[in-house]
Structures are given as C-alpha cells and as structure tokens.
Amino acid sequence: MSRLVANTSAPKLESLDFLGQPISLSAYQGRVVLLSFYRYASCPLCNMRMAELISSHERLSDQGLSIIAVFQSPASAIARYVGRQDAPFPIIADPEMIHYREWSVETSWSGAAKAAFARLGQVLRAFRGGYLPGAVEGPLHRMPADFLIAPSGIIDLVYYGKDVGDHVPLSLIEERLNILNNGHLRTGA
C-alpha cells in the first residue's frame, strides 16, 4: 500500500454517512475539503479531535472548508459515541475499511505504543472531558490521516499521523485555506 502524495488527483469516495445519507467527494467539487480518517468510534483522542473540529467548524466553514470524517466503526457505534457530539458535517462508517485502503491509511503498533507515552496528558484530558474508551471496532493500532483536497479535486495536503492521536494541526489547515482561497491552487502533476 503506497501512501498518497500531494499534487495528485484524490481517489473517488462514494459512501453513506452513518445516518444513511449518500456522500460523494465529487459533490464537493469546487470546494476545499478536509477528509479526516479516525480510529474506532469510542477512541478518546478521536472524540477530542472531533470536538475540536466541531467547535472550529463555523470559523473553518466561513473560510470555505467542508469536512468529511471517516471512522472504522459501524454506524451504530458512531451514533453511540461520536454522534452524541452532533457534528455539523458528515461522518462515514467504514467497518469494511474500503476507504482506508483506497486512501492508504495505515496501522502501526509502534505508533500506538508511542501515543501511550507521548499523549498521556491528552488522554487524561479526554477522560476528564467524558471521552471514555469503549469497544474497539477494527484495528486498535490504526493511525489517523488527513487530506486537504483543493476545489479542483487535487490533493493539496497529505498528513499521515505518526501516532494514534496525531492529526494535521488546524493552524496548517487555515494556512493552506488562505493560499487556496487566494487562487494559488496546485495544478497537479
């Protein structure tokens, strides 16, 4: 499985969100999209990141960003955990991990172990915030990945997490949005 790279066309993504509504990346043509891959639905670090995206959604949306999240859990688990946060963007259930394979989202035991030590404070904050772990659907050692897709359908930014809590910083997303919104779009190779 080769990692995707910037300046290439985004793979096709057609699915249903966890509520059963159709989602197609092609429907977002002409808009900047953050496609964000997560672990399982009760993952405390994943739920904390979702809370961050939800609280930043209005500001990011005003800057022209659309968000699509993907979890390796079934829809019922997403509804039970992530769905409680009432995200203003679609969340895809991908328990068969079809999209994970298409987007080359990886697993890593060393990345899982690294987070156990490096992100202990973050995990404890997640627990205090009410994000407690539950059932693990799919690989426990799934790494997150984020893709910023330009309005042209070209991948502008690829971010494969180094550990289970590592997502692209929002500041980098906003920096790229500023560039994309000012017409400095990458054209692809």
C-alpha positions as CSV (number, residue, x, y, z in Angstrom):
1,M,0.0,0.0,0.0
2,S,1.6,3.2,-1.2
3,R,0.9,6.5,0.6
4,L,-0.9,9.1,-1.4
5,V,1.0,12.3,-2.1
6,A,0.1,16.0,-2.7
7,N,-0.5,17.3,-6.2
8,T,-2.3,14.1,-7.4
9,S,-6.0,13.5,-8.0
10,A,-8.0,12.5,-5.0
11,P,-9.3,8.9,-5.1
12,K,-13.0,8.5,-5.6
13,L,-15.1,8.4,-2.4
14,E,-18.7,7.4,-2.5
15,S,-20.4,6.1,0.5
16,L,-23.2,6.7,3.0
17,D,-22.8,8.6,6.2
18,F,-23.6,6.9,9.5
19,L,-27.2,8.3,9.2
20,G,-27.7,6.6,5.8
21,Q,-27.3,9.8,3.7
22,P,-25.2,9.5,0.5
23,I,-21.8,11.2,0.4
24,S,-19.7,11.7,-2.6
25,L,-16.5,13.6,-2.8
26,S,-17.4,14.6,-6.3
27,A,-20.4,16.5,-4.9
28,Y,-17.8,18.8,-3.2
29,Q,-16.1,19.7,-6.5
30,G,-15.3,23.4,-6.4
31,R,-14.9,23.4,-2.6
32,V,-12.0,22.8,-0.3
33,V,-12.5,19.5,1.7
34,L,-10.8,18.1,4.7
35,L,-11.1,14.3,4.6
36,S,-10.2,13.1,8.0
37,F,-9.7,9.4,8.9
38,Y,-10.0,8.2,12.5
39,R,-9.8,5.0,14.5
40,Y,-12.8,3.5,16.3
41,A,-15.8,5.5,17.4
42,S,-15.1,5.4,21.2
43,C,-11.4,6.4,20.8
44,P,-10.9,9.2,23.4
45,L,-8.3,11.0,21.3
46,C,-10.5,10.8,18.2
47,N,-13.5,12.2,20.0
48,M,-11.4,15.0,21.4
49,R,-10.3,15.9,17.8
50,M,-13.9,15.7,16.6
51,A,-14.9,18.1,19.4
52,E,-12.1,20.4,18.2
53,L,-13.4,20.3,14.6
54,I,-17.0,20.8,15.7
55,S,-16.1,23.9,17.8
56,S,-14.0,25.3,14.9
57,H,-16.5,24.3,12.2
58,E,-18.2,27.7,11.8
59,R,-14.8,29.5,11.5
60,L,-13.4,27.0,9.1
61,S,-16.6,26.9,7.1
62,D,-16.5,30.7,6.8
63,Q,-13.1,30.2,5.3
64,G,-14.5,27.8,2.7
65,L,-13.8,24.4,4.3
66,S,-16.0,21.4,4.1
67,I,-15.3,18.4,6.4
68,I,-15.9,14.7,6.0
69,A,-14.9,12.3,8.7
70,V,-14.4,8.6,8.4
71,F,-14.4,6.0,11.2
72,Q,-13.6,2.3,11.0
73,S,-16.6,1.6,13.3
74,P,-20.1,0.6,12.2
75,A,-22.8,3.2,12.2
76,S,-24.3,2.1,15.5
77,A,-21.1,2.7,17.3
78,I,-20.6,6.1,15.7
79,A,-24.2,7.0,16.8
80,R,-23.4,5.9,20.3
81,Y,-20.1,7.8,20.7
82,V,-19.2,10.3,18.1
83,G,-22.8,11.0,17.0
84,R,-23.5,12.4,20.5
85,Q,-21.5,15.4,19.6
86,D,-23.9,16.3,16.8
87,A,-21.3,17.1,14.2
88,P,-22.3,19.7,11.5
89,F,-20.5,17.6,8.9
90,P,-20.9,14.1,7.6
91,I,-19.3,11.1,9.3
92,I,-18.8,7.9,7.3
93,A,-18.9,4.4,8.9
94,D,-16.3,2.2,7.1
95,P,-16.1,-1.1,9.1
96,E,-15.0,-2.9,6.0
97,M,-12.2,-0.3,5.7
98,I,-12.7,0.1,2.0
99,H,-11.9,3.9,2.1
100,Y,-9.0,3.2,4.4
101,R,-7.4,1.0,1.8
102,E,-8.2,3.4,-1.1
103,W,-6.6,6.3,0.8
104,S,-3.7,4.1,2.1
105,V,-4.5,4.8,5.8
106,E,-2.1,2.7,7.8
107,T,-1.8,0.8,11.0
108,S,1.3,0.8,13.3
109,W,1.9,-0.9,16.6
110,S,4.9,1.5,17.3
111,G,2.6,4.5,16.6
112,A,0.1,3.1,19.1
113,A,2.8,2.5,21.7
114,K,4.3,5.9,21.1
115,A,1.0,7.6,21.8
116,A,0.6,5.7,25.1
117,F,3.5,7.7,26.5
118,A,3.7,10.8,24.4
119,R,0.0,11.7,24.6
120,L,-0.8,10.6,28.2
121,G,-1.7,14.1,29.2
122,Q,-4.0,14.4,26.2
123,V,-5.6,11.1,27.0
124,L,-6.2,12.1,30.6
125,R,-7.8,15.4,29.4
126,A,-10.0,13.3,27.1
127,F,-11.1,11.1,30.0
128,R,-11.8,14.2,32.2
129,G,-13.9,15.6,29.2
130,G,-16.1,12.5,29.3
131,Y,-14.5,10.7,26.3
132,L,-14.1,7.3,27.8
133,P,-13.0,4.3,25.7
134,G,-15.5,1.6,24.8
135,A,-15.5,-1.3,22.3
136,V,-12.7,-1.3,19.7
137,E,-14.0,-2.0,16.2
138,G,-11.2,-2.7,13.7
139,P,-7.5,-2.4,14.3
140,L,-6.6,-0.8,17.7
141,H,-3.3,0.4,16.1
142,R,-4.9,2.4,13.2
143,M,-3.1,5.7,12.5
144,P,-5.2,8.8,11.7
145,A,-4.7,10.5,8.3
146,D,-5.9,13.9,7.0
147,F,-6.2,15.0,3.4
148,L,-6.9,18.6,2.3
149,I,-8.4,18.5,-1.2
150,A,-8.4,21.6,-3.4
151,P,-11.6,22.7,-5.3
152,S,-10.1,21.1,-8.4
153,G,-10.1,17.6,-6.8
154,I,-6.3,17.7,-6.4
155,I,-4.9,16.7,-3.1
156,D,-3.3,19.8,-1.6
157,L,-2.0,18.4,1.7
158,V,-1.4,14.9,2.9
159,Y,-0.9,14.2,6.6
160,Y,-0.4,10.7,7.8
161,G,-0.4,10.6,11.6
162,K,2.8,9.5,13.4
163,D,0.8,8.1,16.4
164,V,-2.8,7.4,17.2
165,G,-3.6,10.9,18.2
166,D,-1.6,12.8,15.5
167,H,-3.8,14.9,13.2
168,V,-2.9,17.8,11.0
169,P,-2.8,21.0,13.1
170,L,-5.8,23.3,12.5
171,S,-3.2,26.2,12.0
172,L,-1.8,24.3,9.0
173,I,-5.3,23.8,7.6
174,E,-6.0,27.5,7.9
175,E,-2.7,28.4,6.3
176,R,-3.5,26.2,3.3
177,L,-7.0,27.6,3.1
178,N,-5.6,31.1,2.9
179,I,-3.4,30.0,0.0
180,L,-6.2,28.1,-1.8
181,N,-8.7,30.9,-1.3
182,N,-6.2,33.4,-2.8
183,G,-6.0,31.4,-6.1
184,H,-2.7,29.8,-5.6
185,L,-4.1,26.3,-6.3
186,R,-1.8,23.5,-7.1
187,T,-2.5,22.1,-10.5
188,G,-1.3,18.6,-10.1
189,A,1.4,16.6,-11.9
